[in-house]
Amino acid sequence: MEKEISLIWQTRTNNSIAKIYQYIAKNNPQNAEAFIRRMYDFGLSLTILPEKFAPCRFDKFAHRGYHCAVFEKNFIFLFRVNGNILYICNIIRTSRLN
């Protein structure tokens, strides 16, 4: 029997999502809503098989035990799993990591 994994969106993640929404909504609020909905759906999907995502290849995140999941090529979800809880710690634009 598979264990059910709970999902927690940390405050930093919610702040990142709000900033992403505000940026997109300046030009198109409908696109912003749809994009954020896809982000939340993607975050929820991480609870299905979180172990399929390798630890982050970026040292500053790997040493904290984060895993990275790429979302629509331009964003990375940083998350960690502790027991049966998945914490989404932040969402970062990929261009900020280079």
Phi, psi and omega per residue, in radians:
M1 nan 2.284 -3.138
E2 -1.312 2.486 3.075
K3 -1.436 2.475 3.107
E4 -1.429 2.337 -3.122
I5 -1.866 2.206 3.084
S6 -1.490 2.682 -3.098
L7 -2.060 2.306 3.065
I8 -2.197 2.162 3.055
W9 -1.605 1.978 -3.118
Q10 -1.302 2.784 -3.064
T11 -0.962 -0.742 3.141
R12 -1.043 -0.674 3.122
T13 -1.135 -0.809 3.128
N14 -1.072 -0.644 3.079
N15 -1.142 -0.714 3.111
S16 -1.101 -0.751 3.132
I17 -1.096 -0.727 3.124
A18 -1.081 -0.719 3.121
K19 -1.160 -0.715 3.107
I20 -1.091 -0.777 3.115
Y21 -1.031 -0.858 -3.114
Q22 -1.038 -0.705 -3.128
Y23 -1.119 -0.816 -3.116
I24 -1.247 -0.673 -3.060
A25 -1.162 -0.361 3.095
K26 -0.984 -0.652 -3.111
N27 -1.752 -0.556 -3.056
N28 -2.759 1.635 -3.119
P29 -1.023 -0.627 -3.139
Q30 -1.142 -0.748 3.087
N31 -1.103 -0.670 3.130
A32 -1.077 -0.791 3.133
E33 -1.090 -0.767 -3.134
A34 -1.138 -0.710 -3.130
F35 -1.130 -0.795 -3.139
I36 -1.135 -0.656 3.082
R37 -1.045 -0.748 3.111
R38 -1.132 -0.619 3.098
M39 -1.107 -0.801 3.124
Y40 -1.118 -0.694 3.098
D41 -1.099 -0.733 3.116
F42 -1.097 -0.783 3.108
G43 -1.011 -0.753 3.107
L44 -1.115 -0.644 -3.127
S45 -1.151 -0.393 3.128
L46 -1.114 -0.407 -3.132
T47 -1.279 -0.263 -3.092
I48 -1.252 -0.901 3.108
L49 -2.467 1.213 -3.079
P50 -1.094 -0.461 -3.097
E51 -1.232 -0.195 3.116
K52 -1.314 -0.206 3.105
F53 -1.711 2.181 -3.109
A54 -1.233 2.802 2.997
P55 -1.009 2.648 -3.121
C56 -0.979 2.496 3.087
R57 -1.499 -0.132 3.096
F58 -1.562 2.084 -3.031
D59 -0.936 -0.690 -3.069
K60 -1.129 -0.347 3.082
F61 -1.786 -0.588 -3.111
A62 -1.090 -0.701 -3.107
H63 -1.203 -0.247 3.060
R64 -1.609 -0.025 3.127
G65 1.471 0.300 -3.122
Y66 -1.403 2.594 2.942
H67 -1.874 2.677 -3.138
C68 -2.062 2.394 3.061
A69 -2.290 2.142 -3.111
V70 -1.400 2.313 3.109
F71 -2.038 2.070 3.082
E72 0.815 0.748 3.035
K73 1.149 -0.442 -3.006
N74 -1.877 -0.114 -3.107
F75 -2.339 2.614 3.075
I76 -2.135 2.237 3.016
F77 -1.544 2.159 3.043
L78 -1.719 2.156 -3.128
F79 -2.499 2.831 3.039
R80 -2.448 2.684 3.139
V81 -2.039 2.292 3.086
N82 -2.255 1.806 -3.086
G83 1.164 -2.108 3.130
N84 -1.870 0.480 3.095
I85 -2.138 2.245 3.066
L86 -1.837 2.147 3.133
Y87 -1.825 2.085 2.990
I88 -1.542 1.955 -2.977
C89 -1.543 -0.538 3.116
N90 -2.989 2.860 3.012
I91 -2.224 2.175 -3.049
I92 -2.180 2.443 3.049
R93 -1.216 2.324 -3.063
T94 -1.042 -0.555 -3.130
S95 -1.112 -0.389 3.115
R96 -1.344 -0.198 -3.058
L97 -1.658 -0.158 -3.110
N98 -1.569 nan nan
